[in-house]
């Protein structure tokens, strides 16, 4: 079960928390400027619309980040 408090956290994660999650997934240089929860996927993943600064041209780029929550271990994994 996902508690109300955990659901509130999983749907309101700031960019810095998503940066930590994506770096733990192996994307060590990635760093998000913004993050906005957009919904749940059909697979039950929490989907965020994020932006980051492109290192080559300096422009902001949008992407989607998907979080999987494991209630057994109370952990989150992130991927694109």
C-alpha positions in Angstrom: 0.0 0.0 0.0 1.1 3.5 -0.7 0.2 5.8 2.2 -1.2 9.3 1.7 2.1 10.8 3.0 4.2 8.7 0.6 1.8 9.5 -2.3 2.1 13.3 -1.5 5.9 13.0 -1.7 5.9 10.9 -4.9 3.7 13.4 -6.7 5.5 16.5 -5.4 9.2 15.7 -5.7 11.4 18.7 -6.3 14.0 18.8 -9.1 16.9 18.2 -6.6 15.3 14.9 -5.5 14.8 13.8 -9.1 18.4 14.7 -9.9 19.6 12.5 -7.0 17.3 9.6 -8.2 18.5 9.8 -11.9 22.1 10.1 -10.8 21.7 6.9 -8.7 20.4 5.3 -11.9 23.7 5.9 -13.6 23.2 9.3 -15.2 25.9 10.9 -13.1 26.1 14.2 -15.0 22.4 14.9 -15.3 20.9 17.7 -13.3 17.3 19.0 -13.5 16.4 22.7 -13.3 12.6 22.1 -12.9 10.3 19.2 -12.3 6.5 18.9 -12.5 4.4 15.8 -11.8 2.2 15.1 -14.8 0.5 11.8 -13.9 0.7 8.0 -13.6 1.5 5.8 -16.5 -0.4 2.7 -17.4 2.4 0.7 -15.7 1.9 2.7 -12.4 5.1 4.8 -12.9 5.1 8.4 -11.6 5.8 10.6 -14.6 7.5 14.0 -14.3 8.1 16.7 -16.9 11.6 18.0 -16.2 14.0 20.5 -17.8 17.8 20.6 -17.8 20.4 22.8 -19.4 22.0 21.4 -22.5 25.8 21.4 -22.0 26.5 22.1 -25.6 24.3 25.1 -26.5 23.1 26.2 -23.1 19.4 25.9 -24.0 16.8 24.4 -21.7 15.6 20.9 -22.8 12.5 19.2 -21.7 12.3 15.5 -20.9 10.2 12.9 -19.1 11.4 11.1 -16.0 9.7 8.0 -14.8 9.8 6.8 -11.1 9.1 3.3 -9.9 8.2 3.0 -6.3 8.9 -0.3 -4.5 6.7 -0.4 -1.4 8.5 -3.5 0.0 11.9 -1.7 0.2 10.4 1.8 0.4 12.7 2.9 -2.5 12.4 4.8 -5.7 14.2 4.2 -9.0 14.2 6.7 -11.9 14.8 6.4 -15.6 14.0 8.2 -18.8 
